Amino acid sequence: MAKESIAHQITADLRDKIEDGTYGPGALLPSEPELAQKYAVSRQTARSALKALEHEGLVVVHSTRGRTVRNRPPLRRISSDRRHTSRRQSGKPEFDTEAIAQGQVASRKILMVGHGETPKDVAKILGIEPHQETVIRKRLQLLDGVPAVISTSYYPLRVAEGTRLESSDALSEGPDNLIEQLGYRFAHGMDLLQARMPTRDEVQLLELDPGVPVVRMLHIDYDVNGETLQVADDLYAADRHEFAFEWSEPEWSD
């Protein structure tokens, strides 16, 4: 059997043990010498097998402890027609509301607040030219102190100019609740998702391990007249989230 095939088999065996709980979250994996002895292969082959798990984002490398199974519990991000109801009831941002409901602690660091030019794809959604300014709020969202999401929200000037959406302080009630306090009503929305590998800056900001992708979600909210109220451009660390889409049909009768 070729060395590469043996490495693939070792990777598959270890992956199965991670998935079935033999090696649970935080568990220490066998070392390179231990795997080499168990499978009668070279340390280089054992190292290749473990590297594959690193690239899949299943394990974390520690300088002193070796490799352990990733142990961060994912936050479930739920998209449904009841999204706004939950944060209205909590009086907190949507990110905080979901974290609290799932036993995690949300926090954030404000990275930038101010007027700025809008990316082309976001500008198209907002119905403005790319060079036109919007009010931008960019922050790093954390779960239990670990970076999880880079959130960049774009607000039309007609909505945000002269309001607390321009404040450099964190909004304790969250921007959605504030927008409603300003007299606007959320009527419908859309979530657009795209998975990709992160840039170097995103790896550093989100403290991503090798091989971990990101998921970009554009969350778009419209008012009753079909005007865009906000576009939230959220970049999620893929290993720290799972995405759920709920739907229900209206009651009907024969």
N, C-alpha and C positions, 0 to 999 in steps of 0.2 A: 504494500500500500504506500503511495507517495506521501512524503512528509506533509505536503499541504493538505491532503485528504485526512491524515491523522489529526492535524491541527483543527480542521473543521469538525471532526468527530468529537474532539475534546471540548471545543467550544459548545457544540450542541448538547453534550452531556451536562456541562455546567449550566447552560441556559435552562435545560429541563429541571435541574435541581433548584434553580432560583425560582422558576415559575411554580413548582409544586411545593415550595416552602422548605425543602431540605436545607437550603441556605436562605434564611429569612432576612428581612431588612436589617442591615447593620452587621450581618454575619461575616466573619473572616473567611475568605476563600483559601484553598490550598495554595502554598507558595509554588514558585517555579520548580525548585528541586523536588518538592513533594509530588507535583504532577508528572515531572519527568520520570520519577521512580515508578509511580503508579501505572503509567501508560507505556513505560519502557521506551521513552523518546528522549531527545536531547533537550537541554534547557531552552535552546532557541525555539524549538517547536512548541514547548510549553508556554514560552513567552508570547509567541504569535497567537496562540489560542486565547490567552488572557487579554491580549491587546484588542482582539476582536470584540470581547465583551465590553471593554472600555469604550470602543468606538460606537457600540450600540447604546451606550449610556446606562448600562445595567449595573456597572460597578464603579467604585471610586478608588483612586490610588492615594494612599497616605505614605508620606516619606518614611515614617518609622514603623507603621503597622502592617503595611502590605496593602492588599486589595480587599475591600468590603462591598457587600451588596448595598446599593443605594437605599437609603431609609427615609427619605422625605415623603410624607404622605401627600398625594396630589390634592389640589383644591378643585372641586367640581364647579365648573362655570356653566350655569344653566341659562339657556336661551328659551324663553317661553313668553306667552302673552300675559303672564303674571309678573314679569320682571320688575316693573315699576311699583307694583303693589307691595312687594317685600321691603323695598328701601323706604317707601313712604311710611310703612308701619314702624320701621326701626328708627327713622330719622337720621340714618347714617348713609355714607356712600355705599353703592352697590357692592364694591369689593369687600368692604368691611362687613356688610350684612351677610354675604356668603361665607366669609371666613369664620365669623362668630358662630353661625349655624353649624359649621363643621368642626368646631373645637379648635380653631387656630386664631392666632393674634395677628391682626393686620396693622401695618404702620406704613409710613411713606416719607420720602425725602423729596422736597421740591427742587427740581433741576432748573426750571426756567418758567417765568410767567411774563408775558408782554405781547406786543404787536409783532407780527412777523409775516414773511411771505409764505404762501400755502403751496404744498406739493401739488403737482399737476393732477394726480388722481383724486386727491381730496378736494381740490378746487373745482373739478368737474362735478363732483357730488354736491358741492355747495352752490353751484351755478355761478361761479365767479371766475375771473381770469387768474392764471397761476401767479402773476406778480402782485395781485391784490392782497392786502393785509387782512389777517384775522386776529382775534385774540387767541393766544396759544398758552396752554397750561401743560407743562411737561413734568412728570414726576416718576420716581422709582417706587414701586409698590413692593412691600416686603411681607412675607409670611413667617411668623415666629422669628423675625430678625434676619431672614434669608431673602435676598432679592428674588422676585418672582415675575414682575411685569414692568416693562417700560411703557408708561401711559402718556400719550400725547394727544390732547384734545384741542379741536379747532372750533371756534365759535364765531359766527358772523358778527360783524361790528354792530349790526342793528339789534342783536340780542345782548351782546356782552359789554359794549363800550359804556363806560361810566358806572359799571356795576362791580360787585365784589368778585366777579369772575376775573377781574383784572388784578385782584389783590395777590400779593406774593405770599400771603399766609395760606396755610391749609384750610380748606372749607370743611368744618366739622360735620355739617349736614350733607356734604357732597354736592357736586355741581347740578345733578339732576333735580334734587329738592330745591336748590336755589333758583334754577330756571323756572320751576313752577311757582315759586314765591314771587317771581318777577311778572307773573300773569300769563305765562305760556302753558300750553297743554300738549302733552305727548299723545299723538294719535296713533302712529304706527312706526315701525322701524325695520331695519334689516341688518343682519350680521354677515359679513363676507370674510372667509377664512382662507389663508394661504400659508403653507408650511415651507420652510426653507432653512438653509444653514445660516448661522449668524455671522455678522461682520466681526472684526477684531474688537472694535469698540463695544459691541453688544456683548461679546464674551466676557470682557472685563467688567462691564457694568452689572451684568446678571450673574457674574461669577460662575459661568458655565463650565462643566467638565468636558473633556474631549468627546466629540461625537454627538453632543446633545444639540438637536435642532431647536428652532423657535417657530412659534405659530403667530402669524400676524392676523389680528382680527380688526376689521373696520366695522365699528358699530355706528349705525346711522339712525338718527331720530328725526322724525318729521312732525310738524304740527297739523292741526285740522285742515289747514289750507294747502297742505303738501309742501310747505316751505321747510327747508332743512334747519333744525335747531342746533345740531352739533354733530360732529364726526369725531368719534373716539378711535384713535389709531393705537391699538394696544399690541405690544409685542410680548408674548408669553414664553417663558422657559418651558419647553415641552415636557420635561420630566417632572414638573411640579404642578401640572394641571391635567385635568381631563374635561372634555366638553360634552355636555348633554343638551339635546334639543327636545323639548317637550311640546306636544301639541294635543289639542282636543277638538272634536267636532261639536258644533252646536246641536242641541237636542232637536230631534225631528220626529215626525210621526208619519205613518202611512197615509 
